[in-house]
């Protein structure tokens, strides 16, 4: 099969019709055709199975861009929701090419796009922010150029204004008064709060009607605008029952709801919200239990009420609790949230969540009948039972749970089973947990694809040590374990998260989280001390740095240094060599965009916790410009001395992350046409990896060994025996050859320095396009492949102690053809 040449190493062009016409020159992770649901799999228009992966885009989408200060809970304007704007989230149109190209280059081109309800309907009921929707349309029109597909997810706002008990810590917000009350009213207000109403309508009816209406309006606008990048909508991010099903007002379920920091009981939350001071339990992290009580704290000493003037606690009005003669809160109806008013038991999934999924799905499909609906269960709980007579439609639906190494293992509440030791134990444990999620989902929701909507690791582990040392070894190892667990179970996934505005001081600027695989902030110089022998990390003192006049340019300067592989970097240019070269082309180092590394930011980092979070972008930008102009005006000197001046400035003010330096290793487009996109990446060794994206059969097994860079993939096709079946298969292969081709993403990040990676296949033929990071493997669907046979002298030993390989082959039916491919770095590669 012919493979087209890359039109531009700087900005690869993705043919818009490649997936439909059969042109396989596009990158395998680029989705340019339809993404369809077929039973338990996603597939394309040619019937090939799709394994999609990407990112959540983005954590910063939870906060508005204006007015100034509205994104900070410490600012009084934080609560002025009617005049906010989310235009510019997840990133401005001016930055769209940069971020879309980066995700395309990393093979992460299936995005979970966060669109908060507040962003659509903040001005009032039924008043939609058409300017924001216009912005989304303009942004998503850019996505197909880079092969980006996405689905839109609502991010609820119930926890945003919750500040009970001090600092918000995800996911402890769910059991705080504001969040728990709103979730209860949203899902079960008709049953549990019949006295409450808004303009004559129950809270449940009002909230659900406007919620579904807002996203149906967005779906209609996107369909009318012919936005092909959006494949569907997710019902709700991490739904929670609130108080529904709560068996006691004296405690929450420690096995389901994370207890950390100040954790009031339900009745204490009611009292605190009513202005009654309470001494509450204070929890800290522990082992083997996730947390333990470490003391108590007195909260709301000032006696402030959370309710509006003249209003009282809604649960007190419904007789759930009251105060005794001493002013102490007491439970009046301790089982209020477990039973209906007629005495029958309540079940959140059956009685409230499944009907809402149905209502939302119908609203979206009235606006766009082709939209895929994604849904997820309560965090750390099983999904609703949607089979055996459920009222929820399962057609064109994807099961999209979340998973983090945060609490006990899914499917078990045995602490010992949930515990693990070391990286090997983590890999085994993660794989088992994901397998349990897939197995439980199939049993309860029926045959539908599974996509893990959120997974990832915090980047600020070990007290942010990596930000100072540049050593991301632990991050890489554990993120590799997470992604390997997804690959072992052949599930689709979107990493949490890609945040264009992440920084090392305030992370993702939400709940103290720092999960982004990209950061605009720089880290300290990387160290070789803890690096693998093949690591691309090099000494900071050897780095070439740009002249001031080259910052912010949009055309890549010509590379003058010889191409160097990032896996076998023998030596970097010396300081004396660099100073002798023109500053504008030293080493080929090229900043893709002017990076915001102002003195203001550096000072905040050094000052620590007392600094005010969330510095306004406008002020930050002005500070950048002023500093750059100042530095430029002070550096009217020769190119060589300018290079030395900027090297000194970067050393003193702006340390760099290990992946800011990959420009040095990718100065030749022949090594990696996407090298300029890696600056700012975190733990990219694990993030960027080969995977089979479009498969001409049923995937069986996928494995990538980060240590050896060995990739293996197995899939099956039916054995055709009758002449009629063989004739039909041969005719189909001639008319649509794409249907019998498998496309594998082979990133230049790992393999780019090789003239050709080592490739071994069971059958068929393959072509490799390094510039497109693509291996296309064509098979003959009419060919019979002999099945694997367990032969002596090892059969007796392996029957007693089978290894993973033997177990895999024994699990494969002999009635199918098994095709396999292995990609390696040849031993003699240089």
N, C-alpha and C positions, 0 to 999 in steps of 0.2 A: 504494500500500500504506500502510495507516495506521501511524503511528509513535506509540508510547505516550510519554507525558510521563514525565520522570524523577521518581521518587517522592521522592528526597532528594538534594540537591546534596552533602550531607556524606558520605553512604554509599550509593551507587547500589545498587539491588537488581537482581539478575540473575534473571529468571524461570527456574525450574528446568527447565521443559519446553519452552522456547522453540524449541530446535533441532529438536525432534521434532514439535511442533504446527504449526510454520510461522510462528510469531511472530518476526519479524526485528527486533524492537525491542532485543534484546540486543546488546551490543557485538560487533562481528565477531570480535575476538580472543578472545572468551569461548567456551570449549568446554563446552557443556552437553549434547550428545548423544554418540553414539558416534564414536570415531576408529578408522577401519578401514584395512586395507592392501588395495589393489587394484592389483596389478601394480607399476608404478614410482611410484605416487602414494599419498598418504594421502587418504582421502575421508570424508564424513559419511554418515549414513543416507539422505540424499536423493541421493547420488551425486555431490555437488559435490566438486571437488578442494580440498584444504586445504593452505595454506601456513602452517605453524606456526612461531612464534618465541617465545623465552622466555629463561630464565636457569638457570644451575646454582645450586642452592639446598641447601647453600651451602658455601663454603670452610671455615667454622668447624665443619662437621659432622665433620671428621676428628678432632677432639679432644673428649674427654669433658668433661662439665660438673662432675663430682665424682668423687672427693673433691678438696678444694682442693689446687691445685698439680699435679694429675695431667695437666694439659694443657701443662706446661712441661718440656722435656727437661732443664733444669738442676735440676729437683727430684728427690730420691731416689724419690718416690712415682710418678714417671713410668712406672716399669716394673711397678707393681703392677696388672696388668690385670684380675685376677679380681674386684676390688671396684669397678671404675669404673662410671659410669652416663652414658649419652648422652641422658637425658631432658632436654628443653629444646633439642635441636638439630633443625632449624636456628635456631629461635627459640621462646621459651616460648609457651604457649597464650594468655597474657594479651596478647601482641603480635601474634597471628595476624591479627586484623582489620587492623591497621596495615599489615603487610607484604603481605598478600594484596590489600588495596585498592590499594596503591601499584603492584604489578605489574599489576593489572587496569587501572589508570589509564594506565600506560605502554604498554599493549598487549603486554605480555610474559607471557602467561598459559599458556605450555606449559613446564613446569619439569622439569629433570633433578634429581631428589631424591637426594642423596648419603646412603647408608646403609652405613657401614663394617661389614665382617664382625665386627670387634671389638665393635661396638655390639650385635650380636645374640647372639654366642656367647662372650663374654669370660670367663664364669665357669668354663668347661670344656667339653670335647666333648659335644655334645648337650644342653647346659644353656642354654636360650634366655632372654633377658631379656624376659620377658612384660610387665613394667612399661613398658619402652621401646616395645614394640610397641603396648601400650595407648595410650601417648602419641601415637604416629604415627597411630593410628586416630582419636583425638580431634582431632588437628590436621587430618588429611585430610578429616574430615567438614565442616570449615569451608570447604574449598576450593571446592566447587561454588557456594556463594553468590556467589563472585567469578569464576566461569567458569574456574577454574584446573584444568588437567589436568596430569598428571605421569607420568614413568616413573622407576622406581627403579634406581639404579646402585650396584653394589658398589664401594667404594673400598678397595683392598687396603691391608694394614697392613705389608707387607714392608719398606717404606722408613722406617717411622715410627721404629724403634729403631736405624736405621743411622747411625752417627756416625764412620765411617772417613774419615780425611783432613780432619777439621775440619767446618766449617759445611755443613749440607745445602743443596744448590742444585739445584732441579728443572731439568732432568731428569737431572742427573749421578748421581743416586742409583741408577739402574738398574744401573750397572756397578760398584757397590761390592759388597764381599764378601757382606754380609748379604742385600741385595736379589737379587743375581744368583744366589746359592746357593738361596734360597727359590723363586725363579721356576723354576730348573732342577729342583729336587725336585718342585715342584707339577706341572709339565707332563711331566717325563721322568724322574722318580725311579726308575721300574721299570727303565728302560734304562740310565741313567747312574750310578745309586747302588744297585745290587742288594744290597750288603751292609748298607744302612741299613734300619732297621725301627722301628716304634713299636707296642708291645703286639702284636707278631707280624704287623703289617700294614705294607706298604710306605708310605713317605712320600707318594708320588703318590696311591695309593688312599685313604689316610686323609684327606689334605687335600682332595681333590676330592669325596669322599663327604660330608664335613662342610660344605664350602663349598656344594654344591648343596642339601644338606639344610636348611641355615639359611635360604636364600632361598626354597626351596620352602615351608618352614614359614611364613615371612612372607607369601608369596603366598596360602597357604591361609587364614591369619588375616584378611587383607584381603578375600578373597572371601567368607568366612563373615560378615564385618561389613558386607558390601554397600557397600564403598568404591568409588564410581563414579569418583573422581578419578584413580585409577591405571589407566593403559592398558597398562602392561607393565613388563618388567625388562630391564636391560642386563647382558650376560654379565660383563664385567669392565672396569674402567677401565684404559685403556692397558696392555694385556698386554705382556709382554716375554719374550723367549726366555732371558734370563739368559745362561748360557754355551752354550746349545744352538746348534750350528752354528759355534762359535768356531773360526776357522782357525789362530789362533796364540795362544800364551800370553804373547806378548811385547807385544801391542797390541790395542786395540779398533778398530772401524771408525770413523774420524774423520768419515765422511760420514753415519753413522747415529746415533752416540752422542755427545752433546755432551761435549766436554772443556773443563772450566772449573775454575779453582782447582787444588787438589791432585788429580791424576788418576793413581792407580797402574795399572800394567798388571795383567792377570789374575794372573800369577805373583807380582807384588809384593803384590797383595791377599791371596793365600793366605799369604804370609810374614808380612805385617803382622798378620793375624788369628791367627797362631800365635806372636806375640810377638817376631818378628824385625824390628828396625828397618830401614827402607828409605828411600833417597833417591829421591823420586818427582818427576815432572815437574809444573811449575806452569804452567797455561795462563791466558791473558788474552784478552779480546775483541779482534778484529782485523778487517781487511778486506783483500782480498775474501773470504778464508777466515773462517769464523765465529769461530775462535779460533786462537791460536798459542802455542807454548811460549815462556815468558818467563824460565824459570829452574828451580830445583829446591828441594825442601824435604825435610828429614829428619823422618820421622814415626815415632811409637811409640818414642821414645827410652827410655821406661821398660820396654819389653819386655813389655807386658801382653797376655795372650791373650784372644781374643774367645770362646773355647770354654769350656764349663763345666768345673769341676775334674774331672780324670780323663778328659776327652774330648779328642780331637785333630781336626785339620782333616779333614773328611770326604773331601776330594779327595786328600789325602795318603794316607789309608787305602785309597783306590781306585787308588793307584799313579800318579796324574796328575803328581805332583811330589815332590821330596825335597830334601835339603840335601847339599852336597858336604862334603868334609873340612874346608873352611874355614868352614862354616856358611852358605854362600851358597845361596839357593834355585835349583834347576835343574829344567827340564822333563824328565820321564821319558817321558811320552806326549803330545807336543805336539799331536797330532791327535785327542785323546781325545773331544772334544765334537763332532766332525764325522761320526763313523761309529758305526754300531751295533756290538755285540759280534761280530756275524757278518761285519763288514766293509762292509756296505751303507751308502750315505750317508744321513745324517739330514736331514730337512727339517722345520723347526719348524711351519710352517703345515699341511702335509699330514699329518704323522705325529702331531702333538700338539695343535695349537690347534683345527683343524677338528673332530676327534673330541670335544674338550672342549666346544666350542660345541653340538654335538649332544647331549651328555650333559646339559648345563645346560638346554637348551631342553626336553628331554623331562621333566626334573624339574619345571620351572616349569609346563609344560602339563598335567602330571598334577594339579597343585594348582589350576590355573586354565586350562582349555582355550582361553579367549578371549584370553589375554595375548599381547601383541605382544613379540617378543624383539628387542632391539637388540644389535648387536655392532660392534666396531671393530677395526682392524688394529694392528699394532705401530706406535708413533709413528715417523714419518718413513720408513715402509716401505709397500709395496703390500699390499693385503688378500690373504687366502688365496684360492686358486682353489677356489671352491665350486660351479662348474659342471663339466660333462663328467664325470659319474660320481662326484662327491663324496658322501660318506656323510652330509653335513650337510643337514638339511631346510631348505628355503628358504621354506616357507610362513609367512605372517604374520610376516615378519622385516624389519627395517629396518637398512640399512647406516649406521653412525654414526661416521665418522672424526672426528679432531680436526685443527684447523689453527691455527697461530700463525705470525706473521712472525718466526721464530726461527732456522731453519736454511736450507739451500738449498731451491730450489723443488722441489715434488713433480714427479716425472717427469723430472727432469734433474739431472745432477751436474756440469753446466757452470757454473762460477762466473760467467762473463760473462752467461750467459742468466739466471742467478738474481739478478743485481744490478739495481738501479734507482736513479734519481736524482730526488729531489724528490717532491712529492705526486702529480703527474701520473704519474710513473713507478711509484709505489707502487700507484695505482689500477689501472693496466694490468697490473702484475705480480700483484697479488692476484687480479684477475679471472681471469688465465691459470692461476694455481695452483689455484683452486677448480674451474675447468673441467677441469683435469687430474685432480683427485680424483674428480669425478663420472664422467668418461670411463673412468678406470682401474677404478673400482668397478663400473661397468656391465659392463665386459669380463670381470672376474674373479669377481664374486659373482652376476651375473645380474640379471634385472629385479626390482628392489625399490626402495622409496623411499630417498632419501638425506637424512640429517639430520646436520649438523655438530654433534657433541655438545659441543665446546668451541671457542670462538674469542673473541678479545678483545685488549685491549692493557693493558700495565702502566700504572698511574696514577702511579707514582713516577718517571717518566722525567724527564730533565734535573735529576737530583739533587733531586727533590721541589720544584722551583721553584714549581709551581702552587699548592702548599699555602700558600706564603708570599705570592704575588702575586695569587691568585685568577684567574689567566689560564689557562684550559683550552683555548686555541685549538688547540695542537698535538694534544692528546688528541681534541678534537672532529673535527679534520680526518682524523686517521688512523683513528679508530674509524668515521667515516663511510666511509672507503675500505674498511675491512673489511666493514661491513654492505652497502655497495654491491656488493661482490664476491659476497656471498651472494645478493643480490637479482638481480643480472645473470644468475646461473646458476640462479635459481629453486629454491634449495635451502632446506630447513628448517634452523633452527639454534637453539642455546641458548648464550647468552653466558656466558663465565666472567668473573666470577660475581657473585651478589648476596649480600653478606655483612653481615648486620645488626650485627655486632660489629666491623667494620673500623674502624681509626683511623689517623691520620696518622703515628703513631710506629712501630707494629709491623705496619701493613698488615692483611693477612688472617690474621696470627698463625700462619703456616705457611710454612716454608722461605724466609722473607723476602719472600714474594710480596705484591703489592698490586695486584690486578686488579679489585676490586669497583667496580661502578657506583653503589654507595651506601656512604656512610660516616657513622657516628654522630658522628665528630669534625668539627669545624668548621675551615675554612681561613681564610686572611687575606682582608681586604676585597678585592673584585674591582676591577680597574682598567679604565678605559675606553680605555687607551692602545692596546691591541692588539685591541679588540673590533670586530666588524663594525658597520656603520652601523645595522643593525636589531637588534643584540644587546639582550637584556633586561637586561644588566648596568648597574647604576647606582652612583653614589657612595655609599660607606658612611655618610658623614656625613648623608645625607638619609634614612636608613632610620628608619622608626618602630619602636619597641621596646616590648615588653609590660611592664606593671607586674608586680612580683614575685608579687602575688596571682593573676595570670592564668596563671602557668606551671603546666603539668600539667593544665589544665582539659580536659574532653572534649567540650564543646559550643562550636562556633565562635561568637565574638562577632560581633555585627552590624557590617557594614562601613559606615563613614560617608563614606569618600572615594569619589569618582566612579570608575567602572570605567576601567581603563587597559590598553591593549594592550601586551603585552610586546615586540612588534616595533616599536612606534612610541611608546615612552615619551618624551614630550616633556620633562617635568619632574617631579621627585619633590617631595613636600611639603617645605617648608622647616622648619628646626629650630624657628623661632619659632611656626610654624603648628602643629607637632606638640605643642609644649609647652602650647599653649592648649587641646588636646583632652583628653577623658577618657582616662586611660592604658589603661583596659580595652578600648578600641575604636579605638586609634590606627591608622589606615591599614588596619585589617583584618588585621594581622599576627597569625597564630595558630599556636602550636606544637602540632603534632598529638600529640606525646607529649613528656613532660618529657625533655629531651636531657641526656645525661650529659656535662657539661662542667666537671668538678670542678677545683679547684686542683691536686689531685694529678696529674691528667692533664696539665695545662698545664705543671707543673714538670717532668714526665718529658720532655715535648717539648723543653723548653729545655735540659735536661741532656744529651740526646743519647744516644750509644751506651752509656755506662756505666750507664744506668738498666736495672733488671731488667724484662724483657718479661713480658707476660701478667699484669698485676695482677689479682688475684682479683676477680670481679664483685661478690661480696658486700662486700668492703672498699671497692670503687669506689662501690657504691650507698650505703653508709653515709657515705662522704665527701661524696657529692652531697647527701644529706639534711641532714647537719650544716651544710654550707655554705649551702644554701638557707634553712634555718631561721635561721642567723646573719644572713644578709643581710636576711631578712624582718623579724627583730626590730629591726634597726638602721634600718629604713625606715618608721617610723610617721610619715608625713608626708602632705601633700596629694597628690592624684593627679598633678598636674603635676610636683611635685618628685620624686615616685617615678619618674616616667617619665625624668626627667633622671638620677636615680641609677642606674637600670638601664641607661640608655644608656652612662653612664660605665663601669659594670662590664663590659658587653659589649665596649666598646672596649678595655679594658685586659686583660681575661682571656680573652675568647672571641671571636676573630675569626670571620668567617663565610665560607661558600663562595658562589660566584655564585648557587647555586640555593637557598640558604637565604632569599634575598630575593624569590623569586618570589611569595610571599604578597602583596607590595605590588602586583604586576601582576595578581594573580588575586583581588583582594578582593571581586569581584562574581561570584557563581556563574553569572551570565549570560555571563561571559567564559570561565571554566574551572571547572567544578564540582569538578575534581580538583586545583586549584591547591595545596591544603594538602599534597598527597602529594609534591611536588617537593623539599621541603627535604631536604638530604643527598644529592641526586643528583649524579652526576659526568658531565660531557660529555653532558648530556641533549639538547642540540641534535641530536646524532647518534643517541642511543639511542631517543628518542621520534620516530617518523616514520610517515607513512602507508604502508599496505601492504594488498594484497588478501589476505584471509584465507580466504574461502569463495567458490569460483569455479564458475560454472555452465558449465564447459567446460574446455578444456586451456590452461593458462597458456603464453604465448609470450614475453612481455617485461614487465619491471617496472623502473622507474627513478624515483629521487627526487633532485632537485637541491637540496642544502641551501642553496645561495646564493640561489636564486630561489624556493624552496619549490614548485617545479613537480613534480607527480607524474604519471607516465604508466603505464598498464597496458593490455596487449593479451592477449586470449585468443581461442581459436577454438572453433567448434562445427561439427558436420557439416552439409553441404549436403543438404537433403532434396529429392528430386525426385519420387518416386512418391507417388501419392495415398494409398496405405496408410500410408507413413511419415509423411506430413504429418498424416493423421488421428490416428495414434497420438500424435504429438508434441503436437498440440492438446489431445487428451484428457488427456494426462499433465500439461500445463501447467494445465489447469482443476482437476484433482484434487489436484495438489501444486505450487502456484505457487512454493514455496520452491526447488524444483529448478532453476528458470530465473532465480534471482536471485543476484547477486554482492554480497558484503558487503565493504566497504572500511573499514578503520580510518582515520579522519581526526581526528588528535589536536587538541584545543583548545590544546595547548601551542604549536602553530604557527599554527593557524587560528581559535582561539577568539574573537578580537576582531572577526572579520568577521561581519556579519549573515549572509553566505553566501559561501563561497569560489566562485571562478570554476570552473564545471564544464562541460565539453564532452564529449559522448558520440557515438559513431558511430551508435547506434540505441538504441531502448528508452526507458524513463523511469526517473527516479531521485528519491529523497527523501533529505534530509539532516537528521539529528538531532544538533545540536551538543551537547546535553546528554549524549547517549550516544556521542558521538564516532563516529558511524556514518553511512555513506552506503550506501544500499541501491539497487542498480541492477538493474532487471528488464528482460529482453529477450524478444523473441518468437522461440521456437525454430523457428518455421515460416517465418520471413522469410529471403529470400535477399539477401545483401549483395554488391554488385558487387566483384570483386577489384581490387586495385591494379594500375595499368598504368603502365609506364615509357614516357612519351611524349616526343617531341621538343619543344623543341629541346635538352633536357638529356640525352637518352639516350646520345648518343655520348660526351660528356664523362664522364657517370656510369659508362659501361661501362669507361672507362679508369681513372677515379679515383672509385670508388663511396664514398660516405660511409656512416656507420654505419646511417643510416636506410634508405638504398637497399639495403644488404646485408641488413638485416632483412626488408624486403618481398620481396626476391628469394628469401629462404630459406623463405618461407611458401607452402605448397601452394595452388593455385587451386581445389582441391576442398573447401575449408573456408570458412566464414564467419569473418571476422576482426572482432572487436568491440574497440573501444578507448575509453578514458576519459582525460581530462586534467583535473587539478585544479590551479588556480593561485591566486595572490593577485592580484585585479584591479588594474590599474595605478593606478586612482583610489581604491583602498580607503583608508579613514582610520580 
